[in-house]
Amino acid sequence: MKIAVVGLWHLGTIISLCMSKLNNTVYAFDNKKIINHFNKKKPPINENGVENLLKKNINKKLYFDNDFTKLKKFKIIWITYDAQINENDKSDFNNTFTKIKNVLKYVRKNSIILISTQLPLGSIKKIETYERINIKKKITFIYIPENLRLGKSIKLFLKPDRIVIGMRPSSNSKKTVLKLFKKIYCKKIVVNSETAEMSKHVINSFLACSVSFINEIGQLSKNYNILLDDLEECVKTDKRIGKFSYLRPGNAFSGGTLARDLNYLIKKAKYHKTNYKLIKSIYQSNIIHGKWLENILNSKFKSKKNKILQIGLSYTKNTSTVRRSLPYKNFINLKKKYFIKVYDKYLENKSSEVNHLKKFFLKMSQKEKFNIVLIFSKINNLSKFKKFIQKNAAIIDVEGSNKKCVFSNKFSYISLENG
């Protein structure tokens, strides 16, 4: 099939690449600067498989353009702008709506517009109303919540658990949309637009609740000599919860996505005057938990002479962005007070976002010794950092599951389990 994808940061990049891999002819649109980067084979994000897929399909099944007037050639347009999230984890729908309205000026009559940009509940109805009054092209709008996670987005797009398709029951576009996904072998759940919007909020808020809940349990458990590995196994083996649950105490959730959907629900509950104490408390609990590292350092390592090695800087392992990253935020605060170096080889090699921080990246040829090591991502082996770590150093495992990789009992290991 021939489709247009509009909006090229993480979401649009992955959808464009994957749809071309599925043998569709994809034309991807954005502003001139972004398109020039793509045509130079320099995508704005980099994670497993992105560069290879881009090089393989560009100018074959995948084309890039900044001329929005060409959108009139397409029956199917997929809007994939990433929603802007501010420092308070609030999403700017007005910014998204402005971009969508701009796209509507160029599309043809009776076109089908898929939207995977993250939208608050009730957005599709607002867009439909605007189109009916101002555009008058009888456009069909279909909401498909994205299910991508940085680091493994291509795999998740091509092999998802299911695809949720939000559309009006009266729409005659169901067959066309299902055909678009025929080579993705999973369950397709067709619901109305509001149900699809709510499903995204509920899933992310549930995940946020799980993270905050188990982090609080971890804090309590350390007072009772509870082994968190054993506790995790005890709980996950209950089929009502399952092996993929968030039941490992660790870092606070970040990245903006989970918090954004919590704030959507809080805003809607306020408007409709329904009870939202639990939802609000999840967000507040996460903010408190996000200060765990800061509290540890302030209570146990007050001296400015401490030297810190931080492992992990991006939002999640093997991604090329620090957008809304808690490890990055912690690093920016720590470098004001301590001597600090950071190790995140993937980010260092793949991202231009951290060019201004290159002097802080650890070089394996350095002879510096550190007395504090902060681990923000899951690692297989700490031994390769052995020459950098002082005797009696403190290993602070913010991620929460790296105890087995600590190669010496001469180090003090600090995690939620004992910190």
N, C-alpha and C positions, 0 to 999 in steps of 0.2 A: 504494500500500500504506500501511497505518497502522503506524507504529513509534514506540517510545519511545527517547529518547536520554538517558542518565544520565551527568552529569559535564560541566560547561560551563566549561572554560577554553579554550585554543586548539583542541585536538583536537575537543572536543564542539561548540564554536561552529561550526567549519568543517563538520563532518559534518551538524549540524542544518540549517544554511543550505543546503548543497548538496543534501541529500535533499529538502528542501522545494522547491528549484528544479527538481528532477526530477519534480515533481508528486506526491510522496508527502505524506501527512498526518503531520506530525511533532509530537510532544509532547516537550518537553525538560525534564528535571528536574535540580534541584540545591537547595542550601539557600536559605532565604528571601531573604537579602541579595543573592545573585547573581541570583536570579529577578527581584527588584525592579529591579535595574539593567537587565536585558533588557527588562522591560516598559516601562521609560522610554527604551528604544532606546539604551542605553549598554552595549555589549558589553565584556567584560573585555580584549579584544585588538582591535586595529584595524590592518588592512592592506587592500590593494587589494580593493575590492568588498564588504567586510564590512558596512559601514553601509547601503549601497544595497540589498543583498539582504535585510537584516534589516527595513528599512522597507517593502520591497515585500511581504514574505510574512507578517509578524507578524499574528496573529489572522485569517489567511486559510488558509494551509497550515502555519503554524508557531505553536505555542502553548507557553507557559512555565508551569511549575507546580512548587511545592515540596512537594506532598502525595504522598509515595511510595506511599501506599495505593492510589493510582489505577493503579499499575503492573499490578495484577491484570487490567486491561482489555485488556492487550496480549499478543499472541502472540509478537511480536518485540521484544526489548529490546536496545539497543546500548549497552554500557558504554564510556565514553570519557573517564574520568578521566585527567588527565595525571599520570604518575608523578612522585613527589617525588625530586629528586636533591640530595644534600648537597654541601658545599663540596669534598669529595674525589671527586666524580663517582660516588658510589655511590647506587644507587637503593634506596628503601625498599619492598620488596615487602610487608612486613607491613602498612604503611599502605594499600597498594592492596588487599590481601586483606581487610582489615577493611571497606573500602568495598563490595567485592563481596559479602561475606557479609551486609552490611546490605541490599543490593538483593535478595538471594535470599529474604529474609523476606517480601517483598511480592509476588513474581511468582506467577503461577498454574501449575498442573501442565502438564507437556508443552510449556512455552514454549521458545522458541529464544533463547539469549542470545549475541549477537555481542560479542566483546571486542576493542577496538583499543587499550586502555591498554597501554603498553609493559611487557611481562612478561619475566622471566628464563626461560631454558630449564627446562621441567618444571613450569611454573606451572599450565597447563591440567589436567594430571593431578592436581595437588594440589587444584584447585578441584572437579574431578569427584569426587574421593574424599570431600571435605568434604560436597558436596551429597548424595552417595549415603548417607552415614552420618547426617547431621544434618538435611537438608532433606527429602529423599525425595519430590521432585516430578517425577522423571524429566525433568529439564531437559537440553536439548542445548546444549553449549558449542562455539562456533566462534570461532577466533582469526583475525582479519584484521589483519595488521601495517599500521600507517599509513605513508604515503609522503609526508607533507606537509613542506614547507619554508617557514619564515617568509618572508613577502613575496609569495609566489605560491601560496598553499595552495589557494585556490578553483580555480584553473586546473589544478593538479596532481591535485586530487580528481576533477574532472570529465573530465579527459583524461590519465589515468595511463598509464604504460608497460604495466602489467599489474596485476591484482589477485590477491593470494595469499589463498587461503581454506583455513584449517587445520581439518579436521574428521575425526571418526572414520569409517573406511570403512563401518562398520555403520550410520551415521546415514541416516535417510530424509528429511533436511532439505535435501539438495543442491538440489533443484528450486526450493524456496522461496527459498533464498539467492541462487541465480542469477537468479531473477526480480527480486529486489530491485535487482540491478545491470544489468538488461537495457538501460537507457538510457545506460549508460556503455560506450562502444564500445572495448573493448580485450580482450586475452587474459585469461581467468580460469583461474588455475592452482589446482586442487584437490589438496591434499596432506594428510598427517596433521598433527595439531596440533603435534607436536614439530618437524617439518620447517619449519612456518610460523614457529615461535618462533626456530629456529636461523637461518632466512633473514634475519631482521631483524638479529641479532647479526653475521652474516657480512658483510652489505652495509655496515653502519656501521663495522665494524672494517676492512674493505677500504678504505673511503673515508678513514678515519683514517690507515691505513698510507700511502695515496697522498699525503695532505697532509704528513705527517711526512717521508716519503721525499723529496719534491721540495723541501721546505724545506732538508733537509740537502744535497741536490744544489746548491741555490742558494748555500749558504754555500761549498761547495767551488769552484763555478764562478767566483766572483768573483776567485779567485786565478789564473785562466788566460785572462782577457780573453774569456770566453764570453758571447755575446749571448743573453740568456734568451728573447727573442722568437724568435730563430732556432732555439734548442734546442727550444723548445716545438713549433714547426712540424715539426721533424725527427722528433720522437717521436710526436706525435699523428697524423701521416699514416701511421703503421704501423697497419694495420687491427686488429691484435691488441690495440691499446691504445685508439685512437679519439679523436675530437675533443672529447668531453666529459670527458676524464680530468682529474684534478687535477694539472696539470703547470705551474702558474704559482706560483713561490715567493711567499709572502706571509705573512699572519698565521697564528698557531697556531690550530688549530680550538678552538672554544668552544661554549657553549650547553648542554653537558652530554650531548647525545644520543650523539655518537660515543664519547666517553669512557665513558659509562654502559655501552655494549655491550662495549667492551674489558674493562671491569671484570667484567661478567657472565662473559665467557669465561675471564678469569684465575681467577675464583673457582671455576668449574666444573673447570678444568684442575687446580687445586690439589687439589680434592676427589678427582678421579679419578687424580691423580698422573701426568698426562701433561705433555709438554713444552710450555711456554708462554713461552719466552725471547723470541721475536720479538714476540709480542703484548704482553708486558710492556714491551719496549723501545720500542714505538710510543708508549705512554702517557708513558714517561719522556722520550723525545725531544721530544714536544710540550710538556712542561713546561719543558724547557730552551729550546726555541725561543720560548716565550711570554715569555721574559726578554730577547729581542733588543732591544726598544725601551728597556727599562730600562738595559741595558748601553751602548747608544749614548749615551743622555743622561748617564749617569754618567761616560763616558770623554771626551765631546766638549763637553758643556754643563753644567759643574759649578756655574756661578754661579746663585745664587737670584734674580738680577736678570733672568734670562731670562723672556720673556713668550711663552706658548704658545697657539696656536689649534688646537683639535682638531676635525677634521671627521669626524663619525660617532661615535655613542655607543651605538646599539642593537646587539643580537646580529648582525643583518644589515640591510641597507638596506631602507627603507620598511616597517619594522615598529614596533609600538608597545610593545615590551617590552625591558627591559634585563636580564631574567632570564638569569643565567649568561653575561653578555656580557663578553668580554675587553676591548673598548674601554671599557666602563663601569668595569671593575675597574682598568684602567690610569688612567683619569681620576680615580677616587677616590684612588689613590695619589699622582698628580701634584699634585693640588690642595693636598696637605699641604706641598708643597715650593715650588711655583712659582705665579706669577700665571697663571691659565689661563681661557680661555673656550672654549665648545664650540658647534659648529653642527650641529644635526640637526633640521631644520625639521619633518620628519614626526613625529618623536618628541615634539618640543616641543608641537606642536598636537594630537596625538592621544592622548597618554598621561598618566595621573594618577600614574604611577610616578615621574616626575621633577619633580613639583611642588615638592619641597623643594630642587631644584637650579636653579630658574628664574633666579636671580640670576647663574648661571654661563653662561647661554645668550647667545650673541652677538646683539646688535641691530645691524641694518644702518645705523642712525643713529649708532652709536658712532664715536669718532675714535681709538680705541686702535690702536697699531701693535704687531705681533708679529714676533719674530725667529726663531720656530720654528713651523712648521705641521706638524701630524701628520694624515695622511690614513688613515682607517680603512675607508673604503668607496670603491667605484669611482665616480668623478665624471667628468662630461663636460667641465667647464670650470672652471678655477681663477680665471679672470679676474675673476669677480664679487667675489672677495676681494682684488683688487689693492690697493685703498686701505688695507687692513689690514696688508699685508705690507711689512716694512722692506726696504730694499736689502740685498743680501748675506744675506738670511734663509736658513735651512735648511729645505728641504722634505723631511720624512721620510715616505716612502711605505710605511706599514706594510702596506697592502693589496697593493701590489706591481705594479700595472698602470696607474699614472697618470702615467707620465713624459711622455706626449704632451700632457697638458693643462697642463704647466708652461710658462707663457707667456714667461718671461725666462731667459736664460742667466746672468743676474747672481745667480741663486739657486744655492745648492749643493743638489743633488738626492741624497738618500740613500735607498737601498733595499737589498734583499738582494743586488742585483747589484754594488753598490759600497761598501756600508756595513760 
